[in-house]
Amino acid sequence: MKSFDLLLNNFETLNRTPDPVNTDIFKAIIESSPNLMAIVQDGRFAFVNACGLKMMKCKTPEEIIGKEIKETVAHGYETAIPYLNDASHKSVHLK
């Protein structure tokens, strides 16, 4: 959990410091993450990192951007949709 807190603190610092170098660092962290990282707005994907694209078998971001979460859940796993929606509302929100 310490690494998550450290990453969160770094994101908060980057968010308060509008600097092109910090923006590049932030993008590099997100894109190089071995975990799916996504930005969901109003239940639709606004951003998905490279790991997420691979997990969802998308070759380009355009294949997923704008889709609702429920459109990406495999048949038989629909019960996970409320959890995913709830998790997206409890996630980290940057100003």
PyMOL commands that set and color helices and strands:
alter all, ss='L'
color gray80, all
select helices_A, chain A and resi 2-16+20-32+50-55+61-63+69-71+78-90
alter helices_A, ss='H'
color red, helices_A
select strands_A, chain A and resi 38-41+44-48
alter strands_A, ss='S'
color yellow, strands_A
deselect
rebuild
show_as cartoon
